[in-house]
Amino acid sequence: MSGDGSSNSDSESVGDSKESANSKSNNHVEEGGLKRERPDDREKSSSPVAKKYKEEGSQSVEDNKPSKKLREEERDSLSKPIESRRSTKEKEKRDDDKKRSKLEKDKEKEREKDKKSRKERSRSRSRSPDTKRRRSDREKGKTKERKKENQSERKEKSKREKEQAVEDEKRNGDLEEGEVVEPAREPTARERERLRLIEQLAKEEAEENDPSSSVRNTEPAHDSRACPYLDTIDRKVLDFDFEKLCSVSLSHLNVYACMVCGKYFQGRGTNTHAYTHSLDTDHRVFLNLHTLKFYCLPDNYEVDDPSLEDIKYVLKPTYTKELIASLDRQHRMARAYDDLTYFPGVVGLNNIKANDYTNVVLHALSHVTPLRDYFLREENYENIKRPPGDKLSLLPKRFGELIRKLWNPKAFRTHVSPHEMLQATVLCSNKKFQFIKQGDAAEFMSFLLNTLHIALNGTQKSSSSIIYRIFRGRMRQYSRRVIPAEATEEQRQQLLQLPEYNESSKELPFLYLALDLPPAPLYRDEQMQNIIPQVPLSVLLQKFNGTTEKEYKTYNENIMKRFELLRLPEYLIITYKRFHKNQWFVEKNPTIVNFPISNVDLFDCLSEDTRFEHKYTTYDLVANIVHDGKPDAGTYRIQLVHVGSRKWFELEDLHVKEILPQMIVLAESYIQIWKLNRLKTREERMSEGIDDGSAS
């Protein structure tokens, strides 16, 4: 076969080459670094066969040695891919540049076409001001579009350049000479902790907002009814009246209340104060004070059980219109968690240090029915917008929360702490009214009513806010300047011609009426005891009958004034001026005011032109604030009526007791709130009085 013959010839040639190589190695002898041939070898080599073998061996050796041409070819082959890569890059760049230039040329052509078309349209249209305005608007819009296009092109160019640089680095692999890569800076421990907290808060907010993801870290869902730690909740220690701050970090963000010990802690995830508290004390159930959701820690699953609804109601009481309407009809007492009974609305207020003057005012205003009904429903005032950073917006929220807690029929305790309301008062009054220093109840009531009116976006109109609709009335003031006693008759005649000495009148609004008490006697009685004077309320109300004048002294003049009422408010606030400042200290007037509890008629205080406009002119007492003791070191208490049971109660801080109506007159009244009686008109009362007189 041809295949076998070729293989045999190849093997023979290889064998011949080996034999020739061996013969050469044997015939050559190295002596002193020089190669010499033997005479026998010379003779053998001279033979034709030897010459043949010698030529074939030299050819095989030359074939085995690498030549210079091969080395050059290898170098050329290695340099070709590098040059090809560079050429491909350059070609790609050229292609990209050509494409960009083509795109730019096309865009320029389109712009020129648009310009030509605009010119033709503008020529065809009439040259009116409307067309000019439209033209300018279009040009402005197109310039904006061009700017946007240029910006987008720049962004695309920068992106392409970055991508090309990245690709070049990937292709080249190694960095070039002189190129340095800056090492990436590792974040500090503080930055890591900050990032961890941000991620944790974001996860917790996402879980709270998403009801389906109430379990973190893909934990198996737990049945809330099978939570084994609900029996550890202690309702006796729960107190939601204080400010919602973490007891460790004092933060008001994401605060949870422990249902076992009642303390407040921040967070729910790992490494938070609530989480560590659950591990340290084995307290498992926590309540989010903002979302009203229960969680079990450290397992971190949401608890949804109907037996926990009473805790939610204590934290945030809600009132329907039907419940509000039935508050004044309920005559049964509610029962607290500690088996103590109470009437809703007649509960004690905690005296932190010296805030009894604020407690009595808050109690009195909470028994003004329209004001109470307004603040029991949070939607009445929660959408009122105030300027950003306005601190007055905090006062209506805190006042509404306190009113809802006072009238809570499902409370755990028979007292409430006004801590959050007092903090809002200190903030809004710039520390004028504090709960660590005794203050004036009348001044605090004036501040509270006016601030609530402003915070509810009230104006000068009588119907602009709930405060003005309830308490605001109108009066007319007559004033004239007093002629000096040492003036002669001629001087008096001259002074009477001046406008200051003639009587002038003006109308004024009022939120409360201030009545002047007669001065206390300086001497003692026969038994060397101080005489306590008494005065009826009807005598004090003569100040507003329009005829009684009183002299008011200033540093440079004396003015005579008299008053008469033009419009009676729905609820009338009366204050008695018991405190007077002299040059050294504050004096208190101990005069006792005798007044009836109901049917106080103010018909004689109305002006003659407005008397017949008022069908109802009688008032019934709602609340009576009393001051006991010295001016600086005294205390306040309040006497109020529970409308549903028609019983009178006296409240002094946490102490609540029932009293007889006859005991109210014996105290030193300071502030009173009266309600307009709309059961019978004045004509009906007068007719009943005439009938009773004729029958007798």
C-alpha positions in Angstrom: 0.0 0.0 0.0 1.0 3.5 -0.6 0.4 4.4 3.1 2.7 1.7 4.4 5.5 2.5 2.0 5.6 6.1 3.0 5.8 5.2 6.6 8.7 2.8 6.0 10.6 5.3 4.1 10.2 7.9 6.8 11.4 5.5 9.4 14.5 4.6 7.3 15.4 8.2 6.8 15.1 8.9 10.5 17.3 5.8 11.2 19.9 7.0 8.7 20.0 10.4 10.3 20.5 8.9 13.7 23.4 6.7 12.5 25.0 9.6 10.8 24.8 11.7 14.0 26.3 8.8 16.0 29.1 8.4 13.5 29.9 12.1 13.7 30.0 12.1 17.5 32.3 9.1 17.5 34.7 10.4 14.8 35.1 13.9 16.4 37.4 14.3 19.3 37.6 17.6 21.3 41.2 18.5 22.2 41.8 21.8 23.9 38.5 23.3 22.7 39.4 22.4 19.0 37.7 19.7 16.9 40.2 17.4 14.9 39.3 14.6 12.5 41.1 11.2 12.4 42.7 10.0 9.2 40.4 7.0 9.0 37.4 9.3 9.1 38.8 11.4 6.3 39.1 8.4 4.2 35.5 7.3 5.0 34.2 10.7 4.3 35.9 10.8 0.9 33.7 7.8 -0.2 30.6 8.7 -2.2 28.3 6.9 0.3 29.8 8.9 3.2 29.4 12.1 1.3 25.8 11.3 0.8 25.2 10.5 4.5 27.1 13.7 5.5 24.9 15.9 3.3 21.7 14.4 4.7 22.9 14.8 8.3 23.8 18.4 7.9 20.4 19.1 6.4 18.6 17.5 9.4 20.7 19.5 11.9 20.0 22.8 10.1 16.3 21.9 10.1 16.3 21.4 13.9 18.0 24.8 14.7 15.7 28.0 14.8 16.5 30.5 12.2 16.4 34.3 12.4 13.6 34.4 9.9 11.4 32.3 12.1 12.0 34.6 15.1 11.1 37.6 13.0 7.9 35.9 11.8 6.9 35.1 15.4 7.4 38.7 16.4 5.3 39.9 13.5 2.6 37.5 14.4 2.5 38.7 18.1 2.5 42.3 17.1 -0.3 41.9 14.6 -3.2 41.3 17.2 -2.2 44.4 19.2 -2.1 46.5 16.1 -5.4 45.0 15.0 -7.0 45.9 18.4 -5.8 49.4 18.2 -7.0 49.7 14.6 -10.4 48.3 15.6 -10.7 50.8 18.5 -9.7 53.7 16.2 -12.2 52.5 13.6 -15.0 52.3 16.2 -14.1 55.8 17.4 -14.2 57.1 13.9 -17.5 55.3 13.2 -19.0 56.9 16.4 -17.7 60.3 15.4 -19.1 59.9 11.9 -22.5 58.8 13.4 -22.6 61.8 15.8 -21.6 64.2 13.1 -24.3 62.8 10.8 -26.9 63.1 13.6 -25.8 66.7 14.3 -26.1 67.5 10.6 -29.5 65.9 10.4 -30.7 67.9 13.5 -29.3 71.1 12.0 -31.1 70.4 8.7 -34.4 69.7 10.7 -33.9 72.9 12.6 -33.4 74.9 9.4 -36.5 73.3 7.9 -38.5 74.2 11.1 -37.2 77.8 10.8 -38.3 78.0 7.2 -41.7 76.5 7.9 -42.2 79.0 10.8 -41.3 81.9 8.6 -43.7 80.8 6.0 -46.5 80.3 8.6 -45.8 83.7 10.2 -46.0 85.4 6.8 -49.3 83.7 6.0 -50.8 84.6 9.3 -51.9 88.1 10.2 -49.6 90.2 12.4 -51.8 90.6 15.5 -50.6 90.8 19.2 -52.1 87.4 19.8 -49.9 85.8 17.1 -46.9 87.6 18.5 -47.6 86.3 21.9 -48.1 82.8 20.7 -45.0 83.0 18.6 -42.9 84.1 21.6 -44.5 81.3 23.8 -43.6 78.8 21.1 -40.1 80.0 20.7 -39.6 79.9 24.5 -40.9 76.4 24.6 -38.7 75.3 21.8 -35.7 76.9 23.4 -36.4 75.0 26.5 -36.7 71.8 24.5 -33.3 72.6 22.8 -31.7 73.1 26.2 -33.1 69.8 27.4 -31.9 68.1 24.3 -28.4 69.6 24.7 -28.3 68.5 28.3 -29.4 65.0 27.4 -26.8 64.9 24.6 -24.1 66.0 27.1 -25.2 63.3 29.5 -25.2 60.7 26.8 -21.7 61.8 25.7 -20.4 61.6 29.3 -21.9 58.1 29.7 -20.4 56.9 26.5 -17.0 58.2 27.4 -17.2 56.5 30.7 -18.3 53.2 29.1 -15.5 53.4 26.6 -13.0 54.1 29.3 -14.2 51.0 31.3 -14.1 48.9 28.2 -10.6 50.0 27.4 -9.5 49.1 30.9 -11.1 45.7 30.5 -9.4 45.1 27.2 -6.0 46.3 28.1 -6.2 44.5 31.5 -3.2 46.0 33.2 -2.7 49.7 34.0 -0.4 51.8 31.9 2.8 53.4 33.2 2.3 56.2 35.7 -1.4 55.4 36.2 -2.5 55.1 39.9 -5.7 53.7 41.3 -6.9 55.4 44.5 -8.0 52.9 47.1 -11.7 53.0 48.1 -12.2 54.7 51.5 -13.8 52.4 54.1 -16.8 54.0 56.0 -16.2 54.9 59.7 -17.9 53.1 62.6 -20.2 56.1 63.0 -21.2 56.1 59.4 -21.9 52.3 59.6 -24.1 52.7 62.7 -26.0 55.6 61.0 -26.7 53.5 57.9 -27.8 50.6 60.0 -30.2 52.7 62.0 -31.6 54.3 58.8 -32.2 50.9 57.2 -33.7 49.5 60.4 -36.2 52.4 60.7 -37.1 52.1 57.0 -37.8 48.4 57.5 -40.0 49.0 60.5 -42.0 51.7 58.8 -42.5 49.5 55.8 -43.7 46.7 58.0 -46.1 49.0 59.9 -47.5 50.4 56.7 -47.8 47.0 55.0 -50.2 44.7 56.9 -49.1 41.7 54.9 -45.5 42.1 56.1 -46.0 42.3 59.8 -43.3 39.7 60.4 -39.6 40.5 59.7 -36.9 38.4 58.2 -39.4 36.0 56.6 -40.4 34.5 60.0 -43.4 32.2 60.1 -46.6 34.0 60.8 -47.9 33.6 64.4 -51.5 33.5 65.4 -52.2 36.5 67.5 -54.9 34.7 69.5 -52.3 32.1 70.4 -49.8 34.6 71.8 -48.7 33.1 75.2 -47.7 36.4 76.8 -51.0 38.3 76.9 -51.6 37.3 80.5 -48.4 39.2 81.5 -50.1 42.6 80.7 -50.6 44.6 83.8 -53.3 47.3 83.3 -52.8 48.8 86.7 -49.4 50.2 85.8 -50.4 51.6 82.4 -50.4 55.4 82.3 -50.6 57.2 79.0 -50.9 60.8 80.4 -47.3 61.7 80.3 -45.3 62.8 77.3 -44.5 60.1 74.8 -40.7 60.0 75.1 -38.2 57.1 75.4 -37.1 56.7 79.0 -33.5 56.0 77.8 -32.9 58.2 74.8 -35.6 60.8 75.4 -36.6 60.6 71.7 -40.2 61.0 70.6 -39.8 59.0 67.4 -41.1 55.5 67.1 -41.9 55.1 70.9 -43.3 51.9 72.3 -44.9 51.3 75.7 -44.2 48.1 77.7 -47.4 46.5 78.7 -45.8 44.8 81.7 -44.1 47.7 83.5 -45.6 50.8 81.7 -42.3 52.3 80.6 -41.6 53.9 77.2 -38.9 52.7 74.9 -37.8 53.5 71.4 -37.7 51.1 68.4 -38.7 47.6 67.8 -35.8 46.0 65.9 -32.6 44.6 67.1 -30.2 46.8 69.1 -33.1 49.1 70.1 -34.0 50.0 73.6 -37.4 48.2 73.5 -35.7 45.1 72.1 -33.0 45.1 74.8 -35.6 45.7 77.5 -37.6 42.7 76.4 -34.4 40.5 76.6 -33.3 41.9 79.9 -36.6 41.8 81.8 -38.5 39.2 79.8 -41.3 41.7 79.1 -42.8 40.6 75.8 -45.8 42.8 74.8 -45.3 46.3 73.5 -47.7 49.0 72.1 -46.8 51.5 69.5 -48.1 54.8 70.9 -48.5 56.3 67.4 -50.0 53.5 65.3 -51.8 51.7 68.2 -50.5 48.3 67.2 -49.3 45.6 69.6 -46.1 43.6 69.1 -44.4 40.7 70.8 -40.6 41.2 71.3 -38.0 39.8 70.7 -40.0 37.5 68.4 -41.2 40.7 66.6 -44.7 39.7 65.4 -47.9 41.7 65.5 -50.5 40.9 68.1 -54.1 41.5 67.1 -56.5 40.4 69.8 -60.0 41.9 70.7 -59.1 41.8 74.4 -56.6 44.6 73.9 -59.2 47.1 72.6 -59.7 48.6 76.1 -56.0 49.6 76.2 -56.3 51.3 72.8 -59.4 53.2 73.9 -57.6 54.5 77.1 -54.7 55.7 75.0 -56.9 57.4 72.4 -60.6 57.7 73.3 -63.0 58.2 70.4 -66.5 59.6 70.7 -69.4 59.3 68.3 -72.1 61.9 68.0 -74.6 59.6 69.8 -72.2 59.1 72.7 -71.6 62.8 73.0 -75.3 63.5 73.0 -75.8 61.0 75.8 -73.1 62.3 78.1 -75.4 64.8 79.8 -78.2 62.2 80.2 -76.2 59.6 82.0 -76.8 59.4 85.7 -75.0 56.1 86.4 -71.4 56.0 87.6 -68.7 54.3 85.6 -66.3 51.8 87.2 -62.5 52.0 86.8 -60.1 49.0 86.6 -59.4 49.2 90.3 -63.2 48.9 91.1 -63.5 52.6 92.0 -66.6 54.4 90.7 -66.7 57.8 89.1 -68.8 60.1 86.9 -67.2 60.8 83.5 -66.0 64.4 83.6 -65.8 64.5 87.4 -62.3 63.1 88.0 -59.3 64.5 89.8 -56.4 66.2 88.1 -52.9 65.6 89.3 -51.1 68.5 90.9 -47.5 68.1 89.8 -46.2 70.9 92.0 -48.1 74.2 91.9 -50.5 73.8 89.0 -53.8 73.9 90.9 -54.6 77.3 89.3 -54.6 75.6 85.9 -56.5 72.5 87.0 -59.6 74.4 88.1 -59.7 76.4 84.9 -59.4 73.2 82.8 -62.1 71.6 84.8 -64.4 74.6 84.4 -64.0 74.8 80.6 -64.5 71.0 80.3 -68.0 71.4 81.6 -69.0 74.0 79.0 -71.1 71.8 76.8 -70.5 73.3 73.3 -66.8 73.6 74.0 -66.6 70.0 75.3 -68.5 68.6 72.3 -66.3 70.5 69.9 -63.0 69.1 71.3 -64.3 65.6 71.9 -64.3 65.0 68.1 -60.7 65.5 66.8 -61.8 66.0 63.2 -63.3 69.4 64.1 -59.9 71.0 64.5 -57.2 68.5 63.2 -57.3 70.0 59.6 -56.8 73.6 60.7 -53.6 74.8 59.1 -51.1 77.1 60.8 -47.9 78.6 59.5 -44.9 76.2 59.6 -43.1 76.3 63.0 -46.1 77.9 64.8 -46.1 76.6 68.3 -49.7 77.7 69.0 -51.0 74.7 66.9 -49.9 72.4 69.8 -52.3 73.9 72.3 -55.7 72.8 70.7 -54.3 69.3 70.3 -53.3 68.9 73.9 -56.5 70.6 75.2 -58.6 68.2 73.1 -56.6 65.1 74.4 -57.2 66.3 78.0 -60.9 66.8 77.4 -61.3 63.3 75.9 -59.5 61.7 78.9 -61.6 63.6 81.4 -64.8 62.3 79.9 -63.6 58.8 79.2 -66.2 56.3 80.4 -63.7 53.4 80.2 -60.8 54.8 82.1 -58.4 52.6 84.1 -58.0 55.2 86.8 -60.2 57.8 88.5 -57.7 60.7 87.9 -55.9 62.2 85.0 -52.5 63.9 84.7 -52.5 67.2 82.7 -48.7 66.9 82.0 -48.8 67.3 78.2 -51.3 70.1 78.4 -49.1 72.0 80.9 -46.0 71.6 78.8 -47.9 73.0 75.8 -49.0 75.9 78.0 -45.5 76.7 79.2 -44.3 76.6 75.6 -47.1 78.8 74.1 -46.9 81.4 77.0 -43.1 81.7 76.8 -42.9 80.4 80.4 -45.3 83.0 81.8 -47.5 80.2 83.2 -45.6 77.3 84.8 -46.6 74.3 86.8 -43.8 74.7 89.3 -44.9 78.2 90.3 -48.3 79.5 91.6 -50.2 81.7 89.2 -53.4 83.6 88.8 -56.4 81.6 87.6 -58.2 84.5 85.9 -55.1 85.5 83.9 -54.6 81.9 82.8 -58.2 81.6 81.7 -57.9 84.8 79.7 -54.7 83.5 78.1 -56.1 80.1 77.3 -59.3 81.4 75.7 -57.5 84.0 73.5 -54.8 81.6 72.5 -57.3 78.9 71.5 -59.1 81.5 69.4 -56.0 82.4 67.6 -54.8 78.8 67.2 -58.2 77.9 65.6 -57.6 80.7 63.0 -60.1 83.0 64.6 -60.6 86.6 63.5 -62.5 89.6 64.9 -65.8 88.2 63.8 -68.0 86.8 66.5 -68.6 83.5 64.6 -65.0 83.0 63.6 -64.2 80.4 66.2 -65.9 78.2 68.8 -64.5 80.4 71.6 -66.2 83.6 70.3 -69.4 81.8 69.6 -69.7 80.7 73.2 -68.2 83.3 75.4 -68.1 86.6 73.4 -70.6 89.4 74.2 -70.7 93.1 73.5 -71.0 96.2 75.8 -71.1 100.0 75.4 -68.8 102.1 77.4 -69.5 105.8 78.3 -66.5 107.8 79.5 -65.7 111.4 80.4 -62.8 113.2 82.0 -63.2 114.5 85.5 -62.9 118.3 86.0 -60.4 119.1 88.8 -62.0 120.1 92.1 -59.8 123.2 92.4 -61.1 124.7 89.1 -63.2 127.8 89.2 -66.6 128.1 87.5 -65.2 129.9 84.5 -62.5 127.2 84.1 -65.2 124.5 84.3 -67.2 126.2 81.6 -64.1 126.3 79.4 -63.2 122.7 80.1 -66.7 121.5 79.3 -66.3 122.9 75.8 -63.4 120.5 75.2 -64.2 117.1 73.7 -62.2 115.2 76.5 -64.6 116.5 79.2 -67.7 115.6 77.2 -69.1 112.1 77.5 -68.2 109.8 74.7 -69.3 106.2 74.0 -67.9 103.2 72.1 -68.8 99.5 71.7 -66.4 96.9 73.1 -66.4 93.1 72.9 -65.8 91.0 76.0 -65.1 87.4 77.0 -65.7 87.9 80.7 -67.1 90.5 83.1 -64.9 91.7 86.0 -66.9 92.8 89.0 -65.5 95.1 91.7 -65.8 94.0 95.4 -66.4 96.6 98.1 -63.3 97.3 100.3 -62.9 95.2 103.4 -63.4 97.0 106.8 -60.3 98.1 108.7 -61.7 97.7 112.2 -62.8 94.6 114.2 -66.1 93.9 115.8 -66.8 94.0 119.6 -65.3 90.5 120.1 -62.0 91.6 118.5 -62.6 89.5 115.5 -62.3 90.4 111.9 -65.5 91.3 110.2 -66.1 89.4 107.0 -68.3 91.6 104.8 -71.0 90.1 102.4 -72.5 91.6 99.3 -75.2 90.3 97.0 -74.4 89.6 93.3 -77.2 91.9 92.2 -75.4 94.9 93.7 -72.2 94.1 91.9 -74.0 93.7 88.6 -75.2 97.3 88.9 -71.9 98.3 87.4 -73.4 97.3 84.0 -76.9 98.9 84.3 -75.8 102.0 82.3 -76.3 104.5 85.1 -73.8 103.6 87.8 -70.6 105.5 87.3 -67.2 104.7 88.7 -64.0 106.7 88.8 -60.9 105.2 87.3 -57.6 106.9 88.2 -54.5 107.0 86.1 -51.1 108.6 86.7 -52.2 112.0 85.1 -56.0 112.0 84.9 -59.2 110.7 86.4 -62.0 109.3 84.2 -65.6 108.5 85.0 -67.0 105.4 83.2 -70.3 103.6 83.0 -71.2 100.4 81.1 -74.3 98.7 79.7 -74.6 95.3 77.9 -75.6 95.1 74.2 -75.5 91.3 73.6 -75.5 88.4 76.1 -73.2 85.4 75.4 -74.3 81.8 75.6 -72.0 81.2 78.5 -71.1 84.2 80.8 -67.8 84.2 82.7 -67.7 86.5 85.8 -64.5 87.3 87.7 -64.3 89.0 91.1 -61.4 91.4 91.7 -60.1 90.0 94.9 -56.4 90.8 94.5 -55.0 94.3 94.5 -51.4 95.4 94.3 -50.1 98.2 96.4 -46.6 99.6 96.7 -45.2 96.7 98.7 -47.3 93.5 98.3 -50.5 91.9 97.0 -53.7 92.2 99.1 -56.7 89.9 99.0 -60.3 91.0 99.6 -62.1 88.4 101.7 -65.6 89.7 100.9 -68.2 86.9 100.3 -70.6 87.2 97.5 -74.1 86.0 98.0 -75.7 84.7 94.8 -78.4 82.2 93.7 -77.4 79.1 91.9 -80.0 79.5 89.1 -82.2 82.2 87.5 -79.8 85.2 87.7 -81.5 87.8 85.5 -79.4 90.3 83.6 -82.4 92.1 81.9 -81.6 95.3 83.8 -78.0 95.3 82.6 -79.1 95.4 78.9 -79.4 98.7 77.1 -82.9 99.9 76.4 -82.6 99.5 72.6 -81.5 95.8 72.9 -83.7 94.5 75.7 -86.5 93.3 73.5 -84.1 91.4 71.2 -83.2 89.0 74.0 -85.9 86.4 74.8 -83.7 84.7 77.3 -81.9 86.7 80.0 -81.5 84.4 82.9 -78.4 82.3 83.8 -77.7 79.1 85.8 -74.4 78.4 87.5 -72.2 75.8 86.0 -68.8 76.1 87.8 -67.5 78.1 90.7 -63.7 78.5 91.3 -62.7 79.3 94.9 -59.4 80.7 96.2 -58.4 79.8 99.8 -55.6 81.2 101.9 -53.1 84.0 101.3 -52.6 85.6 97.8 -49.1 84.1 97.3 -49.4 80.8 99.1 -53.1 80.0 98.6 -54.8 77.1 96.8 -57.6 76.7 94.4 -60.6 74.4 94.3 -63.6 74.2 92.0 -67.3 73.4 92.6 -69.2 72.2 89.6 -72.5 70.4 88.7 -72.9 67.1 87.0 -75.8 67.6 84.6 -76.9 64.0 84.3 -77.2 63.4 88.1 -77.9 67.0 89.0 -75.3 66.7 91.9 -72.7 69.2 93.0 -69.1 68.1 93.5 -66.0 69.8 94.8 -62.7 69.0 93.3 -59.3 69.9 94.7 -56.5 68.3 92.8 -57.1 64.5 93.2 -59.8 64.8 95.9 -63.4 64.6 94.7 -66.4 64.8 97.0 -70.0 65.5 96.8 -71.3 68.7 98.4 -74.7 70.4 99.1 -75.6 73.3 96.8 -76.0 75.5 99.9 -72.3 75.2 100.7 -71.3 77.0 97.4 -72.3 80.5 98.6 -70.0 80.3 101.7 -66.8 80.2 99.8 -64.7 83.1 98.5 -65.6 82.8 94.8 -63.1 84.0 92.3 -64.3 82.9 88.9 -67.8 81.7 87.9 -69.2 80.3 84.6 -73.0 80.8 84.0 -75.1 79.1 81.3 -78.0 80.9 79.6 -81.2 79.2 80.5 -83.3 78.6 77.4 -86.1 76.6 79.1 -88.4 79.6 79.5 -88.5 83.1 78.1 -88.6 86.2 80.3 -92.3 86.7 79.4 -93.2 83.2 80.5 -91.4 83.7 83.8 -93.0 87.0 84.4 -96.5 85.5 83.7 -95.8 82.7 86.1 -94.7 85.2 88.7 -97.9 87.3 88.2 -100.1 84.1 88.4 -98.3 83.0 91.7 -98.8 86.5 93.2 -102.6 86.6 92.3 -103.1 83.1 93.7 -101.5 84.0 97.0 
